[in-house]
Amino acid sequence: MSNRTINPETLPKPSGYAHGILSGNTVFLGGQTALDKDMKIVEGGIVEQFRQAFLNVLATLEAAGGQPQDLVSVTIYLTDVDDYMANGREIGRIWREMAGSEYPAMAGIGISRLWQKEAMIEIQGIAVIPEVA
């Protein structure tokens, strides 16, 4: 089985990492922060950062041939768990808007900081896409 690197043109060009790896029908989605196409973390707090980071994850999944319902595991790294929880209803609404009401196995992990100092959130995931006939 060969692996295929997934680097959507809609995301910043990676250097030293891949946005995703397709191995068989499993997509390993690299951690995505709220970087926009100009390589800047979006402003607006945790809600807007969640939206952008999850959009980046879904762009990689789509480029691999998958859809949000193919997600089987999502890990969310947070620099401020309390802020995330305080905005949970809005974040949940954004999730349902972008991915529907089915949820994969998930973990939320509080950390001290992320690669970009302005980043408050990083999302990574695993998806299993249907076999292509």
Phi and psi in degrees as a GROMACS rama.xvg file:
@    title "Ramachandran Plot"
@    xaxis  label "Phi"
@    yaxis  label "Psi"
@TYPE xy
-101.574  154.192  SER-2
-101.098  145.914  ASN-3
-123.249  128.647  ARG-4
-76.1503  135.998  THR-5
-117.262  110.723  ILE-6
-132.485  88.3595  ASN-7
-59.4055  141.542  PRO-8
-67.3287  -18.6679  GLU-9
-77.0771  -12.3124  THR-10
-104.547  159.193  LEU-11
-55.2815  142.165  PRO-12
-63.7666  124.608  LYS-13
-76.1673  152.151  PRO-14
-136.443  110.455  SER-15
87.939  9.32008  GLY-16
-159.789  171.563  TYR-17
-120.646  146.593  ALA-18
-67.4942  -32.9555  HIS-19
-161.645  161.53  GLY-20
-132.021  126.079  ILE-21
-98.1095  117.801  LEU-22
-123.946  108.817  SER-23
64.2962  -123.495  GLY-24
-110.381  18.7338  ASN-25
-105.408  130.938  THR-26
-109.538  121.205  VAL-27
-97.3263  112.976  PHE-28
-97.3284  113.714  LEU-29
-63.2699  155.717  GLY-30
-57.5775  132.507  GLY-31
-121.294  127.185  GLN-32
-94.6176  -169.652  THR-33
-89.8186  38.5064  ALA-34
-70.9368  134.903  LEU-35
-93.8507  -176.842  ASP-36
-63.8167  -18.5436  LYS-37
-92.4057  10.7607  ASP-38
64.9186  33.7032  MET-39
-120.185  142.49  LYS-40
-71.4279  129.455  ILE-41
-63.8768  149.538  VAL-42
-90.7426  167.059  GLU-43
115.228  4.63962  GLY-44
87.403  -168.97  GLY-45
-62.6393  -36.1314  ILE-46
-64.755  -48.8587  VAL-47
-68.7117  -34.4024  GLU-48
-67.8382  -38.9328  GLN-49
-59.3006  -48.3178  PHE-50
-55.6729  -49.8659  ARG-51
-67.4757  -44.1536  GLN-52
-62.0741  -42.6658  ALA-53
-69.3013  -36.8586  PHE-54
-58.0823  -41.3255  LEU-55
-64.5147  -41.9954  ASN-56
-60.8215  -47.7649  VAL-57
-66.9815  -32.0774  LEU-58
-63.2209  -40.7  ALA-59
-67.2456  -43.542  THR-60
-60.4519  -45.3851  LEU-61
-62.3001  -41.2023  GLU-62
-63.224  -24.7485  ALA-63
-86.635  -4.57855  ALA-64
97.9047  11.1903  GLY-65
-104.394  175.71  GLY-66
-132.43  162.543  GLN-67
-52.7494  -37.3991  PRO-68
-68.9326  -7.56365  GLN-69
-83.3364  -10.5441  ASP-70
-63.4116  131.417  LEU-71
-114.326  -19.336  VAL-72
-153.125  135.582  SER-73
-135.592  132.927  VAL-74
-118.458  129.746  THR-75
-116.146  121.079  ILE-76
-98.688  131.272  TYR-77
-130.08  135.968  LEU-78
-85.6755  -14.7398  THR-79
-145.568  90.3571  ASP-80
-60.7669  -39.5159  VAL-81
-62.2085  -40.88  ASP-82
-62.9997  -43.8139  ASP-83
-60.0889  -47.1827  TYR-84
-64.9194  -38.1684  MET-85
-64.0847  -25.1141  ALA-86
-107.522  17.1524  ASN-87
-57.5192  -39.955  GLY-88
-62.7845  -45.6094  ARG-89
-67.7241  -40.6257  GLU-90
-63.6418  -41.4628  ILE-91
-62.0306  -39.2595  GLY-92
-63.1024  -41.9112  ARG-93
-64.3531  -42.8245  ILE-94
-56.4813  -50.921  TRP-95
-62.9041  -36.5988  ARG-96
-63.0414  -39.2098  GLU-97
-92.5064  -28.8314  MET-98
-131.024  -3.47858  ALA-99
89.4302  -174.146  GLY-100
-97.2877  3.07504  SER-101
-89.1882  133.199  GLU-102
-115.396  140.509  TYR-103
-81.1906  178.339  PRO-104
-61.0392  135.542  ALA-105
-137.162  154.184  MET-106
-140.276  140.807  ALA-107
-117.198  128.116  GLY-108
-127.585  123.967  ILE-109
-80.4041  133.754  GLY-110
-134.562  168.11  ILE-111
-81.7836  -34.2177  SER-112
-168.191  166.328  ARG-113
-114.599  175.296  LEU-114
-54.6819  -50.6248  TRP-115
-87.7059  126.851  GLN-116
-58.2465  -31.4806  LYS-117
-79.1966  -14.6153  GLU-118
-72.0752  133.204  ALA-119
-106.562  -13.5157  MET-120
-149.532  145.762  ILE-121
-139.183  135.182  GLU-122
-122.487  131.259  ILE-123
-130.549  161.29  GLN-124
-158.893  175.183  GLY-125
-132.798  136.477  ILE-126
-131.702  150.209  ALA-127
-119.648  115.659  VAL-128
-98.8351  151.701  ILE-129
-59.7925  147.367  PRO-130
-62.9733  136.693  GLU-131
-87.3394  128.863  VAL-132
